[in-house]
Each structure stands twice: as C-alpha cells, then as structure tokens.
Amino acid sequence: MKIRQLFKKNIAREIKGVIKVGQEAENDVRQELDEYVVTDELLGHFVYFFKQYLKSLDVPTDQMGVWISGFFGSGKSHFLKILSYLLDSNLEVDGKKAVEFFREKIEDQALLDQMQQVADAPSDIILFNTPSKSEDDNGDSKLSIVKVFNKVFNEKLGYSASIPWVAQMEEILDQNGQYTPFKQVFQEKSDLAWEDAREEIYYNEDMIVETLVEVANMSEESARRWIDNGEESYEISVDSFAKRIKKYVDKQPADYHLVFLADEMGQFVSDDVHRMLDLQTIVEDLGKYTLGKVWVIVTSQQDIDELEKDIHSSQDFSKIQGRFNTRLSLSSANADEVIKKRLLEKNDTGNDAVQLLYTSEVQASLRNKINFSDGTISLKKYDSLKDFSEFYPMIPYQLDLLQQVFTKIRENSSAGKHFASGERNLLGAVQYAALEYAEKDLGILVPFQTFYGHLDQGLDHSVRATIIKAQSTPTLQSFDVDVLKVLYLIRYLKSVPSTVENITTLMLDELDADRLKLTENITAALDRLTKEYLVQRTGLEYLFLTNEEQDINREINHMDIPTSKMQSYIGEMIYDTVLEMKKYKYVPFAEKKTVAYDFDCAKWIDESARGNATAEIGIHVVTPYSDDYRNRETLQQLSTRENRLVIALGDSGTFYDDTMMLLKINEYLRNQSSKQNSGMKREIIDRKSNERNDLMKSVERQVRETVQNATYYINGSEVSLAGNPTTKVDQGLHDVVENMYLKIKYINKFYDRDDFNGVISQGQINFLHDNSDDPNRLATDALEQYVKQHTERKMITSLFEIVQVFGKAPYGWREDDILVSLIRLLKDEKIQFKSSGNTMNIHDAMFPRTIKQNPSQAKIMVEKRKVIGEELIRNAKTIAKEMYGKNLVSEKEDDLKEETMRLFVGTQKTMVNLLDEYRHRSYPGEKEIESLLQTLKEILKYQDADQFFRCLYDKRDELLDLYDDIQPVQSFFESQKPVFDTSFKLRKRYEIDKDLLQTSEAKEAGNRISEILAMSMPYDFIKELPDLNMQYEQALIAELDKESEPLLEVIQQKVATLEDTITAMETVRAKFEPVIKERFTLLKNKILSAETLTDLFSYRSQIDHLTQLLSTQINDFISEIQLKPISPMPPISPLPPIDGGGGPIVVDPVTPITKTPEFVHKNKLIPLNYEKIETEEELNDLLAVIHSELEKVLEQGKTIRFI
C-alpha cells in the first residue's frame, strides 16, 4: 500500500495558506470553511468570544478589544480569518452564511444560535495584515497605527488608500452627493477611470480641477487651491479618526457593527512604544465614541502580558491591558489537531493498515530508536497506537519542532518576511513532506530533512548556496546533503543540540532502520562536510555554515596560536573555572569542621607555574604536550620531590582540538574588533562571538571530564580517587598535606582572637591547671620539648623562630594556635618570655598585641623557666604575713609573685599619696616615706619571678625596718594631722608677734609649740599641742583686746572731729558724712578681727592715713565751693525808735563774715628734717615755722581745726 492511499482526503489537493487579502474567491472561502477544524481549544475560544461580542448588540460597552495570541504556526491568523467570515453579515457562499458550515463541526446549539444572531446583524468587516498596510518606512512611528486604520477604512469605503487627503476630498464629495457624478464626468473628460487616475493626481490636476468646477460648482481658483493645498492642510489624529468612525456608524442601522481584524499587530507594535500607545488610544477612543459598535480584533505571537517589558511605564501597560479585555491564546496542541484532521486523517483502509504496522516489536524498536541526547528538550514520541495512527508517516515531535524551526528562521534571517506573510506555513510544510513520500510503501518514516524542500525557495541565498555547493562537490554524497539540510533546520534551535545522536534520530526514515548503521553513515558524512568547511564542529555539536561563514572559518583555521598559549589556557580553565582554587582548605578531622587550614598552593601546568610557585604544597597538571607526559616514573618522582598532586590528563577525545579552536576564534575576533566590516560579515562575526561562548562552555565541560578521568600521583604512587574533579583534587591535596605535615593533627582546636585573649586573661587560669583539659596538648608538649632542648643546649630561641618552625612541615600549625600553647606553658611556669633581658608579664595589657607582631616576636626570647628555691618562696610569704597580715596560699610562682607585687603596689600608691601632702606643709616622716618608696621601686622593677624573689630576700630586713618606721607616719596622717595643722598656723602667728608679746603665758605657749613642730619625730609630743594651742590663743586674745582699746578711741575721736567740722555746711556734710562712717567702720572691724599684734599695730598708721586723706578731700571741696560768687544781702529796714529816742534807728548793712575751717594735721606741723632739738635757738626756729604755717591759715580767714 502506498502512503498516498492512507489519507481520507486527497493529499495533493490545493490548500491555501494563512490570510491573504485579495484571495477571497468563493471557492477558496468554501474550502476554508469546509475544511476548518474546530478543536476543543478553538471551541472554547468561540464560546468565549461570541459571548463577549453579543453583549455589545444589546448593551453599550467600551470593552471591544480582542487580543489573539499564539506562536508561529498555531493557527491564530486562520482563526482570525474564520472569525471575519462568521462576523460578516454580507458574506454568503453557495447562498449560505458562514455559520452554516459549522453546524456539523459544533454540537453546542447555544453557540450556533449566537453565531447566527451575529451573522444576521448588519456589519462591515475590515480584515488586513498590519505590516503590509503600514507605510512607516521613515522611522517615524507616531500615529503609524491610526494611519493604517484610516487607510483600510478608506479602502472599505472605496476611497483612495494611498493618499489620505484625496480620500478626504472624496468623502466630502460623497457626503454632498457629488462623488458618483464626479467620477462619471471625470471619466468622460479624461477617458480614465477615477480609481486609476487618482494615484497620479498632480499629473491629472487640470482635468480634476475642471471636473470639480463643473460638478461641485466651485470656481477654478478654489478648486485648484483645494488640490494644491490638500496634502499640506490634511491632518489626522486618533481623536479625529474615532469621531469620523462614529459619524459613519451613526448613519447605519441601530444594530450595525464595524469590525477591524488586524493580523500580526503584536509583531508590529511589540518593539515600539509609540505604536503600542497609539493602538491603545485608538481602541480606547473607538470604545468611548461608539460604545461597542466598533470592534478591534488583533493577533500577536506574544501574550499581551509579555509586552510589559517593552513598555516604559507600568501605568501605560495597564492602560493597554485594559483596552483588550477579551484575550484568546492558541497553543501547539491546536496546530497538531488541525494538521491531523486536515491532512493526516486516514480512511478506514489506511487506518487498518497503519494499525497493523504498530506491533509490539515496532513499539519497542521505536522507543530505542527515537532518542535524543542530553540537553534536548522533551519531544513527543509515539505514546500509543492512537498516536501512531494519527501521526504516521510523521513522528509527533516533528510538528512541534517544525514550528520552532519556522519561528527561528523568521527571527534569524532575511527570509523571515516570507514566513511572516504566510508564504510558508506549517500546514503546507507537512503537506509537502507527505507528497514527497506519497509513492513510498508503508513502513517508511518521513525524515526531518524532507521539510527543507518546502522552505528552500524562501531561504537566504547564502543558505541555498551552501546546499547547492554541497550538491555539486564531487567528494560529497547525496546523503551528506541530507545531513547538511538537517543541520540547517535545527541550526538556531538551542533546545535541540546538533549532536550525532540527535541528527540520527531526526533522519530515521524507516520503522526498521538500523540506527547503528545510520549513525556511522552520519558520522562519516559530518567528517566529509567538515573537511569541505560546510560544517563546523563545536564540541559534540555540528554547525551548518553559509558561504560567508565558510570563508571566515578558513581565516580562523589559519590563525597561528602557540601550543604554550593553549597549555596556559587549559591551566587557567582547570585552576580558575573547574577547581576555582585560590587556596586549599585542609580539614584534618571530619567531625571538626571548624579546624580547617588554608594552604597556599603552587599551581603548575606542564613546565609553567601559575601564580605562587614556591608554596610548600601544590598541584602539577601534565598535558600530552609536556616532555614528561609519557614517562610514568618521572611523574611519580615529581609528586614526591615537589610535594605535589600530579594530574596527568588524558589525550583522547576532542578536548585539545576544541581548546585550540576556541583560542583561534578568540584571536580572530580580537583582530576583527578594530575593523569596519560589511553588514553580512558583521552579523557572522557576531554569531562567531556567540559560538565562541558556546564553545567555551563545551571546553569547560570537557576539561571537567578530562580532570575527572585523569591519572593522579601522590608521594610517588598512582592513586585512585573518587568523586567529581573538585572532590578528587581535595582528596588528593588532603593526602599530600598529611604526607608532608605529619604532626598537623596535634592541633585539635582552633583559637580565634577572642579565645586567645581569654586564655591569657586571669579569668582563664583554672582552665590550664590540668594538662588533660588542653585539646592541643600534643602540640603543647612538642613546644615544651623544643624550648627545653634549646635552653639546655644554651641555644637562643626567639618567638619568631618558634612560630616559623612550627608553621612549616612537619607541623604546619597556625600562629594563634602556637601562641596559645606557649601561653599555656607560660602559665604553667614551664617557659618564660624575655624582651631586652626582662621577663615579660603575661598580664601586661600590651602582652597579647606584642606577641602577635612579627618585629616584636624577633626580639622576644623563649627559654625554659628556672625553678625558684623554697627559701625564697617562704621569705615572700613571711613578709606578706608580717607586713600585711596576709597568708599567701598560691602554689604557682607567678601567681605568688603577682599577689605579692599587688600588695607592694598598694603600699606604693598609699605612700605616693601621702607624699603629696608634703607639697603643702612640712610634716614629719617625709624621709621615711621616700626611703620606703625607693626600696619598693627596686623590688618591683623585676618582672622575672626568680629575680623578684631574690631581691625581696636580699632586702627583707631593710623592707621590714622601713615598714616599722612608716607606721607612726601613717598613724600621724590618720589621726594627728588636724591638731598639727592647727598648731602650725598658731606657730606662724607666734613667729610674727614674738617680740611684741607682753604676757609670759603667751610667750611660753608659743615657744613650746615651735619646739614640738620642729622635732623630726614629734609623734609622742603632739598630745601636748591641744592645751598649748588653747593657752596661746587665750593669752593672745587678751593682749589684742588690750591694745585695740586706745585705737578704737582714736577712731571715735577722729570721726567726731571730722563730722563736727562738716555739720555746718550741708553740701559738705551730705557728701562726706557717709564716706567717713563707711571708711572708719571698715577700719574698726579690722582692728576688732586682728589675729596678731603686728596687724593690730599697723592699723595705727592706717587711722592717721585715712584721717589725712579725708581731711584733705574736705578742705579741697570747701575751697572749690568758696570760689563761687555769693549774692549780696538785701537792705535792712529801719528799726523802730527806742523809747525816749528821737526817731528810728537806721542800721547800715553788714556783710556777713563766714569763716571756713581748715584741717591741720598735728603730725605734719613739724617738718621732716627736724629730728631733734638741742638748743633754745633750734626750739625758737621750730616754733617760728609752726607759727608761720598756722598764721597763713588765719590770714585766709579760716578757722584752724587740728586733727
């Protein structure tokens, strides 16, 4: 039986492709409606759509946007076309509405009724392909969508589609009833049909003007202006278009609907935000103005939700979503079902014949033969007899795969425009393949390369040229060309790697094909194609090459790359990508993950080092390009000599060839980066860059496999390691470390900085008493032995040296762990640290920081500690007992030393504080304090316990004597100091008044106080001071009272004299009376509060000085007043006559005589040069001087007031 005899319908019949406007001949429409397959999925879409559409027949709505999505070949364009037939009230085929063709396809009567209701409502349908109607070739995408809608609407009305302003003119003429006459008159005048002539409107301008003048009753000037300015004055916007549509719809019957069906709208707007927003606005305004009378239905390969990434604003995206409330999505299952029913459906005989083929043996055979390599997406196989019957001679996966091929070719080549416009479609491809095998007998399978024939004429020249070249190459066979076709078909499918296994599956052409033989043939074909530069191998995949790609591949193959560069790159891939190795982390104990060492690791590739070549451990990768590769003994020796894990890579497979090709491509791309290449070459170079990235991944995979399968050598032996490359290398380096660092497991616990400080601190001392508590006791013991041996051999050992020695083989310990173990030995008093000859104190605040610094470590000497004699220890305890009453019980020498030192430091601080008292006053005991401080200083300067205890032993008697001497001093400051301070003040007053004192009581008491205070050790006599202080104070007060009485009397006399003088003169009194009282009262208070006779006697002169000062000020003020003029006295009236007298007595005016007092200081009457008088003459001379001075005052008319 032949393949063509299987099918229910003639496989050779003509089947139209997807939507093509202008191909709506009745026979074509009949075939489309008759053969249209309503799948379950499509039935659901019909139900949902007509439910939404019918609402607008009864209720106004602005929800009239429909978005139909589905990938290439899913049937969305066909579905759109079928919808246009169902919605068109004017369409009839064989006298029937489109809905009549669906009565046998659909059992849902409600849906059929809805379809009939829609078909009966008056409507106009505008079906168009968006890209083909667009004139947006100048890059200006604004308003491009509304221009397309305007264009197809003009076409629908019979107006000019290409010149919108002419369509506007036609519409105006039509509205005025002049359009038909205009066309008739124009044709009569020009002998041209208007529809033909309007495309050359300026060429026919005169005839058009003449026709407008005749038909539209216009002047020639107006008509010509209309034509000349038409294009310039024409404007369109979304709003004006929507209003135009509304105006048109309003003239139609009440239930009229206008439907725009735009195919491939999604592709047209998806990469341009202006177009997207333009579409959204059109649908929004049409909905607003027509309220459901106008519908917009579009198709897209993208779901509307996928457009969000192309929209700059989420708000804009929400608006677009809101305009298309009705969303229908077609899947691949729909395409499969359509193809099975329209093309592959079998007749009864064919169905029986096919089912007989599907035996259990065939089922098992096909399960083994139809297999794909790793990395391939899941592809559908024959799952059942039903599957086999429905798809045969195709294989189920072919339909899905073919859809992907169509999509990728459209996206990746200029041939895409043919696929987008429907010249090549899925249905046609399957029909073509079936026809190719129509005359074959049952048992064949349609191999995938067959589909190439359907695409051939629509492909890029560069692709077809490669196939043609292969067909004409003598060294190639026809089978090689078939392999080449398969490689082209899957070239852009990343989900189906072009491996030999996948190519074999795709080229199966018989149910009982020998897959192994087919694989061998394909492998040989690929080798021949590769040699002819028609195919390029990349790892396990093979890539189809166009002519241009073949030329570039030749250039790449001629790139000169040194083998050393490839070796270096392999090393880079292994160390940086596969192993990602910077340092090696060694974990000695599986149960203690916190104990882990980071080792610097030398990294070698053949004879070259990468990075640090001097690390103590390392990895040495050996490739077949190394001189040592073939010599196993040399590799074993290398692993021992250099303490390295030696990895000898295998030399099979394509790994090295692929790596060399990768480097050649890299070099080629680098050279091309600075060149200006043509568009085609630039595109190929870009693909080469992507290919380079894929090859890099392949090389990475292969290098992992190569390391995985390599031979490993450790310590002179070949070893077997398990796991992936990283695990193997980790395990190998683990063994290298343990072979080299034999004592690294002595460390069972790591210490960080906090632990380090905690071990040093005093709070951790009990933690160290028992060596069994030390998790690193083996390491601590090893360090103790090392220090002990060096000390016994009198070898100077620095801390830096110890850290270095134990940080290397066979130890390999961390510095902090070494230091912690040394600290344990310090605290166990088994070793000691010395710096500059002095023993370091572990409790010093700077100790942790000091021992961690390399420069300091070099200066710190580590030695075994001497055992201190029992006599020295006993001496320290005895001193502590005698001086402080303390029983020191510490067993450790350092603890005893620290406790003793703390006692001494406490005493030292006390003495220093006492010594500060002597800055203010001379107290007894200063010498004893200084002596004790000096002795303590000499003792405390020793940090070394041995030296400390020896010094303390030597100064025992001195220290105890000084301690005894200091006791009365301390008692003095505790209880006697206050009375001593009081006596000190009294002694000072006594010294001042010593020669002025009159009473014996005062003199005796003051003298005794001075004697006691002058003693070096007055402690036993201080008890006398309270009585002496009282006796002296009482005697002194009595003498002060006695001596102050005459002074107070003088003050009283002086005040009385001054006040008496100024009483008669109000101005003078007002000014000086307060001053006199204030100043003398202040002086009086000083006399009453005087503490010494010396102070009291000094107030005598102050009285005279103050009296003189005030009297001078008063005299000066009075003189100033007298210089002012005095008004004359008025005349005195006559007195009455005295009895017996003759008449009135007249008294002459008398000028009043005012005498101003003049203060004369008695102590100034005698000139200073008069020191003594020996003769009467000298007496007379003095008297004359006094007389003269006093006479001068009287001559001035003043009264003398002595003061």
Beta strands, then each sheet from edge to edge (+ up, - down):
strand 1: 65-69
strand 2: 123-129
strand 3: 257-263
strand 4: 294-300
strand 5: 326-329
strand 6: 535-538
strand 7: 541-544
strand 8: 583-586
strand 9: 597-605
strand 10: 608-610
strand 11: 617-622
strand 12: 644-648
strand 13: 711-714
strand 14: 717-719
strand 15: 831-835
strand 16: 838-839
strand 17: 860-864
strand 18: 1156-1160
strand 19: 1198-1202
sheet 1: 2+ 3+ 4+ 1+ 5+
sheet 2: 6+ 7-
sheet 3: 8+ 9- 10+
sheet 4: 8+ 9- 11- 12- 13+ 14-
sheet 5: 16+ 15- 17+
sheet 6: 18+ 19+
end
